[in-house]
Every structure is written in C-alpha cells, then in structure tokens.
Amino acid sequence: MRTADLIDHLGTSVVGRRREIELVVAALAADRHILLEGPPGTGKSTLLREVAHELGVGFEFVEGNAELTPARLIGHFDPARVLADGYDADVFVDGPLVRALRAGSLLYIEELNRVPEETLNVLVTVMSERETHVPRLGRVGAADGFRLVAAMNPFDAVGTARISSAIYDRMCRLAVGYQSDDDERAITVRRSGASPIVDRAVELTRRTRDHPDLRMGSSVRGAIDLVAMAATLADVRARPVDSPEVTLDAALVALTGRVRVREGSQRTAEEIITELWHEVFEPRPDREHDDAGKAVAPTGAAPT
C-alpha cells in the first residue's frame, strides 16, 4: 500500500489526527524511534496501535510503571529449567524487548516517564547500538524493522519523572494535544452512539480543562462515559436521557474522578462539575455563580 493510501486509510480509524498520522508514519519509514507526549486521553496509544496494524508489523506492548525492572523488559532464565539443563539459550524466556528485537517488531512502551531509570538505561543502549547483551545468553541484535515507540503524559502528572536527555536525544518527539470540539463530538458518537446530549457532554468536558479551580481537566473519555451513563441511567429511572436528574448524575459519575482540584482550593470536584453542568445544561441569563459551592450528592435528586 502506498504511504498516501495508508495515511488516508488510517484517517478512517483515527479521528482528527491527520498531521500526527503523517508524522508518525514518516518517522517509522525513516527508521526512527518516536515518542508521543501529551495529556491522558488524547489518543496516543490508539494512534500507535493503528499505525502498527496498518503497517502489518509486530507490536510488543509494555505498560510503563515503577515495577518494570530490566529483567521484566528483557527476559529471564527459567529457574526450574536452569537447575535441570543449566544456562542454555533454550531455557531463556524472552521478555517484550527481546521478542521485539528478534522479530523486528515495534516495542511500544506506555507511560515512558513512569519507568525506573535503570530500566530506561537498557533502552538507551538498544536505541544506540540496536542490540542488547544478556549475561549468560549473549548478544541479541535487532532484526530489520525494530523501533521503539513510546507515549507519556506531561512531566507534572502524578507519578511521572523527568526523562533524561539521553532518551530524548535518541528519539523523535511529537507533542499531542486535545482534539477539536468537532473531533471530540465525532469520537463520542463513535464510542457511545448518537444522543441528544452529545454536544453538551463534550462542551462540559472541555470546560473542565480551563476551570480556574482545576489543575487537570477531563479527556474526551469523560464525555464518552457521560453519554453512555446517561443512556443507561435514563432507562433505570424511566426518564428522558436529557432530563436534569439524569444528566447531572451522569456528569458527576463520569467526570469527578477524572479531574484534579488545585491544591489550596476550598471546593470539591462535585461542586465544580455541578457548576459547569448548570452553565452548559441549564444556562440562565440571571445565573452567575448561584450554585458555586453547593454540593450536590450524586443520588438522583433533581437540582434546584
């Protein structure tokens, strides 16, 4: 498949990411390692998975976290078989890195900046030398096609650490931001189905990203869950899907866990989401901050 056709085809499965698709495909075609950096829920993993699928290359997935030791990434000798057969190559259990090297696959590491430094040091050598050396096993070289692709959230997200310049120097970096409101509406419809509240669900979710009392807003996943929750909650309560007692509780359940209140703020996530819900779902010319600071329990009670 021609590169242009591949990019066009990817555009049907990845909403609103034409530029990012072009850059990722170009980087991989140039045999470069690439890092996607952006907030949660911006489609980084989806983009990389779809590109790998359309390219028809192998894809080794690794979840980056504090428990990812070099041994878990590279592999290990089976202790029971070592006792019987010694340190033979057949006794070695390949980890995702070695599998990707041998097969010429993409090694995808999610949440790269949650990976311990000693494990990242293994990747520095692999990216520089296209090989790794395992004690008692020897050299494992990279087959054609091997590349490291990774995604990470911004450094200031909880649990993240700074990535060393040695990693950055060996990877191309692509910053990924939130999509447009039109794209987020299209994603929400694709994931949760058409609904009369899609536009307002997306608007409410996007407003969480600019609220002065929130240091982190919700990704489009909040709008997706809000629409899905409203549909099922409407059935449970035998109420229209756009009724206040349905949409408010759906918003509270879908969004309060995804936002982060700024340190020092005296308000709760429930109060802030309720305020935004009033602005979007029940706008009134005379309403300024009537409901600011009023806690509304997510139990189905209709708002005042």
N, C-alpha and C positions, 0 to 999 in steps of 0.2 A: 504494500500500500504506500502510495506517495505520502510524503510528510504533510503536504497541504490537505490531502484527503483524511489523513489520520487526525489532524487537528480539527477539521470540520466534524468528524465523527465523534471526537471527544466532547465537542461542544453540545452534543445532544444528551450527554450523560452528566456533564458537569455544568451547572447553571452559572452563567455570567463570569466565566474565568478565562476568556479568550487570551488575553495577554499573558496570564500566568501559564496557561497550557503551552503557548508558543515558547515561552522562556524555558520551561522545564524540558520540553521535547528537544529544544535546541541544545541545552546543556548536556543532556544524556547522549544526544547524537555526537557531540564534541568529546564524549568520553570524560565528562567532568562529574565530580561529586557535587551534590546540591543540597542546600539547607533552606527549608521554608520556615520563616519566622513570623508569627502573628498571634493574635488573641485566640482563645479557645472558640471552637465552633465556626471557624472561617473556612472550613473545607480543605484543610491541608492534607489530611490523611486520605480523604476521598479523591482528591486530585492525583496524588501519587499512586494510589491503588489503581485508578482507572488508566493512567498512563502506562503503568506496568502491564496491565491486562491487554490493552490495545497493542502494545509493542510485542506482546507474546513472549515476554521474558519472565524468568523465575522471580519470585518475590518472597524474601525471608523477612518476616515481621518480628520485631523486637520491641517490647514495652520498656521504655526507659524509666528506671526508678532506682532508689538507693540500694536495692537488693541485687542489681545487675553487676555481678562480680566478673572479672576476666574469665574465670572458669566457666561461668554460665554462658558467656558470649562465645568463647572459643570452643569449648567441649571438655571432655574429661575421659580418663580411663575407667572402665567399669571395674570397681574394686573386686567383685567376686571373680570375674574372669581373669584379672591380673594374678590372683592367687593360684589359679589353675594353669594359665598359659604364659604368665609374665607380661612384660610391657611390649606386646605385639601390636602392630598397626591395626589389626582386625579387632582389637579389644577397645580401641578408642571410639568414643561416642561423639560424633560431630555435633558441635553447637551451631547456632544460626550463622555465625561468621564463617566458619569453616565450610559449611554447606554452600553458602553463597560464593565463596572463593572457588570451590571445586566446580560448581555448576555454571559459573559466570552469571549469577543472578544479581538482582538488586537487593542490597541489605537495607531494609527500612527500619530506622530507629525512631520511635515516637518519644516525644518529651526528652530530647537530647540533653537539655540542661538540667535534668534530674539524675543523670548518670554519674556515678562516682568518678573522681579524677583518674584513679588508677586504671579504670576500665576505658576511659577516653584515651589514655596514653596508648593503649593497644591499637586503637583506631588511627592514631597519628602515624604509627609505623606502617600500618596496612595501606593507608592512603598514599604515603610517600614511596614505599617500596613495592607495593602490590603483592605483598606476601606477609606471612606471619611464621614465626618459629615456635614450635611447641616442644617443651622438654620431653625427651624420650620418644617423640614422634618425628620431629624434624621439620623441614620446611614445607609449608603449604602455600603454593603460588596461586595467583588469581587467574582464572580462565578468562578468555575474552568475554567482555560484557559486564564483568563485575564493576559495580559502582555503589557508593554509599549515598543513600538519600535519607534525609532526616527532617524532622519537624520539631519545632519547640515554641513554647509560649514566651512572651516577653520576660526579661530577667526579673522584673519586680513581682511576678506572680508568686504566690506562696509555694515554698518548697523548691524553688529554682535557684541555680547558682550561675555565676558568670562562666562563659565558655572561654577557654584560653585562646590566645592569638594563634597558637599552633594549629588548632582545629579550624578557626576561621580562615587561616592562610591557605588551607588545602581544600576549601570548599567554595563554590559559588553560592551566594546568599540572595534569596528573594524574599522581600517583605510582602506579607499578605495581610490586607486589611479587611474590614467588613464589606460585604457587597452592597449594592444599591438597594433602595427600598423596593423597586420593581423586581429585582432578582430575588430578594428575600420573600416577597409575596409568591413568586413562582416556586421557590423551594418549599414554602409552607403548603401550598396547594398540592405539590407533588408528593409530599410526605404525609399530609393529614387529610387531603381531599378538599374539594371546594366547600366553602362555608360562607355564610353572610358576614361572619366576623373576622375573616382573614385580614382585610385591610387594617382594621383597628387593632388586631392582635399584633401585627407587625409594627404598627406605629407605636403601640405601648412598649413593645420590646425594645425598639430603637431609642425611645426616650430614656430608658434606664441608663444608656451609655453616656448621657450628658447631664444627668441629675447631679446637682452640687453635693448632695449627701452620699453619693455612691462613688467609691473608688473603682469599681468594676461593674459594668452592666452585663446584661444577658446577651448571649449569642442568639442566632435565629432558632436554635433548638428550643428556646423559651416560647417563641411564637408557635412553633410546631406543636409543642405539648399543650399550650393554651387552647389551640383549636381542637386538638384531639380530646382533651379533658372536657371541654365544653360540650362536645358532641355526646359523649357518654354520660356526663352529668345531667344533661337535658333529658335523656331517657330515664335516668334514675329518678329524677324529680318531676317528670312529666311536665316539663316547662319548655318554652321555646328556647332554642340554642342561644339566642341573643338577649335573653331576659337578664336583668341585673343580678338576680340571685345565682344565676349560672355563671355568667362571665366574670363576676368579681371573685368568686371562689376558685374558678379555673385559673385566673390570673395569679392569685395568691399561691396556689399549689405549684403552678408551673414556673413562677419567676423568683419567689423569695429565696429559694435555695441557690439560685444562680447568681444573684447579685451580692456584692460585698459593700457593707456600710463603711464609710470613712471612720477612721479612728477619731474619737472625740465627739462624734455626732451623738446627739441625745435621742435620735429617732431609730425606730426599728425598721427592718426590711418590710414588714407587713404594713406599717404606716406609709412608707414611701410608695409601695406598689398601689395601695389604696388611693393615695393622692393622684398618682398617674392614671389609674383606672378612671377616676372621676373626670379627669381632663380629657380623656380620649373617648370613653364610652358614654359619659353623661355630661358633656360640656354645657355650661350655662353662662350667659353673659355676665351675670352678677356674682359668679363663683370665682373667687381669687384663691384663697387658701382656707376656705371654710373647714375643710376636712383634714388639714395638715395636723398631724399629731394625734389623730383619733385612731386608736387601734380597733380593727375590725377582725373578730375571730373568724377563721375560715370554717364556719359550721353551717353555712347556708342561709344565715339571716340576711334579709334584704337590706341594702344600705339605705341610710336616711337621706 
